[in-house]
Amino acid sequence: MIPRISLSLWTTLTLIFLLGPLVIIVGGSFTEAPHVTFPPEGFTLKWYAQLMEREDFLESFIDSMVLAVAATAAATILGTIAALALARENFKGREAFRAFLMSPLILPTVVTGVALFQFIRLLEIPSNMLGLIIGHTLITLPYVIRTVGAALVGLDKSLAEAAEVLGAKPARILFQVVMPAIAPAILVSVIFAFIVSFDQVTISIFLTGPDVMTLPIRIYTYIEFAIDPMIAAVSTLLILFAYLLVVGLERAFGLDKVFGKKG
Amino acid sequence: MSSLDIEDVHLWYGQFHALRGVSLSIGQGDFLALLGPSGCGKTSLLRSVAGFVHPQKGSIRVGGQDVVRLKPRERNLGMVFQHYALFPHMSAAENVAFGLKCRNVEKAEAEERVARALDMVGLSHLADRKPRQLSGGQQQRVALARALVIEPNVLLLDEPLGALDKKLRVQMQSELKQLQRKLGVTAVFVTHDQEEAMAMADEILIMRDGVIEQIGRPKEIFTAPRTSWAAEFVGSGNVLKGRLGPAADGARPIDLGPGCAFALAEWANLPADGEATAFVQAEAVKLAPANGSGQGLEVVSQRYLGVYVEVQAQYRDGVLRALVSPEEAEAFGVGSRVTATAAPTCVRPMEG
C-alpha cells in the first residue's frame, strides 16, 4: 500500500507536469514583454488584439475546422462500416484486412505524408482541401476502427440474434439495435478523429497549398520567424476551444457514458 | 402454437459433427427439456430450430411446415436467451414492442398487446424502466414477455434461469411453467440442470455427443434410465452389473456379491444367461441390519438431505446408494453392516 500522503504527492506532481506547459502558455499570452515570459510581466490583451487583426490566422482556423469536420465525418462513417465488417465471423483474410486498415498508425507519419503527396499529385486532384480531407481521413480511420471495433467485440452477440428472431431485417438490426448499443464508442471516435485531424502537422505540411493552410501549419510557419506572445494567445484560444468542445459533448451526451462507465 | 417435428438432423461445424441424426416429435403445447452436459449438442439443436445454424441434413417442421431453409425472422419463434439479451437502450415496454414493430402491427393494437404481455408477467408498473434498472428476475420476465407477445409458434428457452440465484430460479421455474401451460405454447427448454428439467418438462430429452441418449417423460427418465450413462447423468440411483441367475418366483436374481439380494421382474430382452445391467432408484433400495459381524455390506457414509438420508454402503463392485427416512437411518450408522434388496419390479433392465 502506498501511503495516502505519498499518493497525493504523486498526483500533484503529475498534474503539475501535465498542466505546467499550459499554465506557462496561458500566462505568457498576457505578458507585456515582446517574448513569452513566465511569470508574465504586467498584464495586457494586446497580443489578442493583434491576433484579431491577422485574417490569415482566422482563415486558417476556418480551414482547419472545415477539414476536421469533413475528415471526421468521412472517417467515422467509413471506419464504422469497416469495424462492422471486421466484427463478422467467418470472413476470409480478416486479419490481413485489419492490418491493412490499421497501417497508417504503424507507418511513420512522414512516410505517409510523402506517399500521399505523390499519390495526390498523380491523381491530379484539383483542390488542396480535397487532398487534405483524403489524407486526414486516412490517418484518423484507424482510431475509429479501433474504438468502434472494441465496442463491437464487447457487444453481446445475442442482442442481434434476439432482434433477428423477433423478426427484424438486417437494416433494422443495424440501426435500431447495434448502432444505439455502440453509439458511445462512435462518439468517442468522433472526438479522437477530430482532435487528431485538428492537431495534424506532418501530413498537412505535404498537402497544404496557396489556397488552404491549416492552423497548425500557420502557427508552425509563424514560429519559424518569431516566437512572440501572439502565438501564446493563439494557443490559449485553442485550449479554450478544446475545453469547450469536450464540455459541449459532455453536456449534450454525457461523457461519463461515453467513456466506458456503463450507465 | 404448433407441434415440432425434427427428423434425422445432422449438423457439422467444419469437421466437428455436432448433431448426429437427431429425431424427435413433440405435440402442440408440450414442454420439452433438452438436457445434457456442455458440448452435448443441446444448444446446437435449439439454435437449429431457431435458424441460427443450418443443419446440412434432415428436416425441422414447425406445425407441419419445414423451416430448415427459412431465416430466423421468418420462423415466428419466441426465444429467451441465457443473459436475456434485452436491448439496453429501450425501456421494458419498448423491448416487448420490438417484435410487433417488426410485424407492422398497428400502434394502438401493439400498445394494448404490450400492456397485456407486461401485465401477464406482473411488470406493468415497471414498463418505463430500462433493463439496467431492473433486477435479474424482472429482466427475465421482460425477456419472456417480449418472446410471447408475438404469439410464437414455438417458445425456445436457452438456459434462461442459469443466471438467477437458487431461490429465484425455483420461483421462476413454476411461474414459467404455469404461464406456458396457460398459454398452451409449445416450448423447448435447454438446461444442464436435471432437477430443473424434471420440475418443468412434460418430456425430457437427454443428449450425449450429438445423439439422443434417451427421450421420455420425467418419471420414465428418473425411474428407468435406458443406459448406465443416462443413469449416472440423472444421478437418481444405482447401476448394477452382474450375472443373472435362473428365474425363481417370477424374477431372475442378479449376482452382486454377498449382502445384496436384487432380482429383475422383467428380463424378456436380456440374454438367457450371462452379464446383465440393471437400474434401481436410490429410494427403492431397502436396507436391513445384517446378522452377525463381518456379514453384509459396510456403511461408508451418511448424508442428510432433509426429507431423506442418503446411506452409502460398499458392495462388491462399488458403492450402493439408498435413500431412507431419518428414523431408519439411525440403524445404519457409518461402520454398521447391512443387507440390501429392492422389489423386483423396481429393478429395471438397461441396455448397458
Interface residues (C-beta under 8 A of the other chain):
Chain A: D156 S158 L159 E161 A162 A163 E164 V165 L166 G167 A168 K169 R172 Q176 V177 P180 A181 A183 K262 G263
Chain B: A50 G51 F52 K71 P72 R73 R75 N76 L77 G78 M79 F81 Q82 H83 A85 L86 F87 P88 H89 F98 G99 C102 R103 R132 R146 I150 L156
